[in-house]
Amino acid sequence: MMVRESSIMRIHYYTGLAAIILVAIHILFRLTVPEGYSASLEYENVIANYKNISYALVLELILITVAVHGFNGLRVILLELRQGDVWESTVKWLCIAGAVGIIAYGTRTIILASMV
Amino acid sequence: MMKSVRIRVFRYNPAHDASARYDEFEVEAERWTTVLDALLYIKAHKDHSIALRYSCRMASCGSCGMVINGIPRLACYTKIYELDSDVITCKPLTNFPIIRDLATDFSAFFAKHKSMKPYIINDAVDRVDGREFLQKPEEVEKYLQFSYCIKCGLCYAACPTVATDKRFPGPQALAQMYRYLIDSRDSATDERLGIVDDRHGVWRCHFAGSCSMVCPKGVDPALGIQLLRAYLLGIGRDNKIVAELYSKEPPK
């Protein structure tokens, strides 16, 4: 099935906007920790984030939005770099595989960290 | 007041030359002398072998486009005094294959323009009585500026996306697509959107805006492309209501 470019770009814009908002929330959480920013980056505090379901969900959403947005951006750049049916098909599937791989690996990390 | 300027002309014949070179000519320019005037003077009196394309000499035909001092311009519309330089360098339009010297091949450019179906498509056209479509002035306003395009190719030469993506239709073609899409007499909206909603279509524009900067007719292709994108995203679709044929009775 051929997906229209407008649908892909709509996802690209929405994930870009969502990533900005979610990363802003993530940074704000670092800044509003009572012990201070440095303390928020210590091992115990980082692991504690993953044990909070809501926060783990935010991290998962950041992972998905950044991966989808980033790999689609890479696809667009590579399509401009060179043209040709074989190249374009290869780029498309490599980018899909890359995004799925990153999301799968990141999700695994989030799940493992929540079980520590 | 006369002014002496040095004109540097790009010379290259792909059939014979291994590389390009610049030939230089001294020309006396008046306040009203255009770059085309100077080139035609050189061609008539100094070197008649220079290849360039021109016709109307009044920015109507769009034939004499070339890169003058680094910017795509119409030679007939560019006065030497306005360039404010004693050295004027004329090069062929970028993003176009060179035929010879300043003459470039517009085949791909026109093919892309043609692929946009630059004509009204509407099955309701009255071929029997010749009745016309009713169109309000505000509906004309939506596409009027885009219809001033003379297909000179300056926007295409200035476009950074065309430089890297040969399948990208370019600002001229996309602006013309918007011109016909938003025309209330046209009813082929889905067909038109299908043409540009492609991986090398309207979404590849970087919005550098150089196309609009160089247009000699004041057309804003970058705006047309953004409006086309917005239309694809569902913004402004209410703006277009397909016009109806003029009825036998006079309009109210």
Interface residues (C-beta under 8 A of the other chain):
Chain A: R4 E5 S6 M9 R10 V76 L79 E80 L81 Q83 E88
Chain B: T161 T164 D165 K166 R167 L193 D197 D198 R199 H200 G201 W203 R204 L232 L233
